[in-house]
Amino acid sequence: MSVQQEVEKHQNPTIKIISDNRFDEGINETSFGKSLLPKQKTTIEHIIRTYYNEFGLGKYQLGKIEKHQVNITLNTNKPYPPILKKNPYPASPHNRVEIEKGIDESLKVRIIMLSW
């Protein structure tokens, strides 16, 4: 299903679409791919506005990083980075401790939250 079809499928008057100055400033500072057509950029912005909670823009903002420039580059070109191709496997006891530390830290700064 294309992005446009996804937007059309979910255009529902009961869905809350946000519009505020902070969000608009964030969208304006976002660097979209240069190959996107204006209509494609508008479609992406609409999806972000519609599903803002899923993008960490709602009640539980992602990261809470202040005074630091953060660049996130998403690469969907093949070949994928090796980390994306790894199958899940049991972690060693030492690695498990480090994983737990990372999870605890992410919970503490609200990058992730528990879902029971």
Residue, then its C-alpha position, 0 to 999 in steps of 0.5 A: m500500500s502506498v503512502q497516499q493510500e495509507v493517508e486516504k485510508h486513515q482520513n477520518p474526522t475522529i482522528k485528532i490532527i495536531s497543529d501548534n507552533r512548536f510542532d510547525e517549527g519542528i517540521n520546518e527544521t526537519s530535513f526531508g529528502k531532496s528527491l521528494l516532491p512537494k506533494q510527497k512532503t505534504t503527505i508525510e507531514h500529514i501522517i506525522r501530524t495524524y500519528y504524532n504520538e507514535f513519533g514521540l511528539g505527544k505526551y511522551q516526547l522522545g529523548k528530552i535532549e536539551k542543548h545538543q544537536v541530534n542528527i538521525t539518518l535513516n537508511t533504507n537503501k540496500p544492502y541494509p546495515p548488518i545490524l538490521k540483518k541479524n537474527p535474534y539470539p540469546a545474550s550472554p550474561h555480561n551482555r544481558v547486564e549491559i542491555e538491562k542498563g541501557i533499558d533502565e537508562s532509556l526508561k529513566v529519560r523517557i525514550i521508552m516506556l513500559s507497556w503491560 
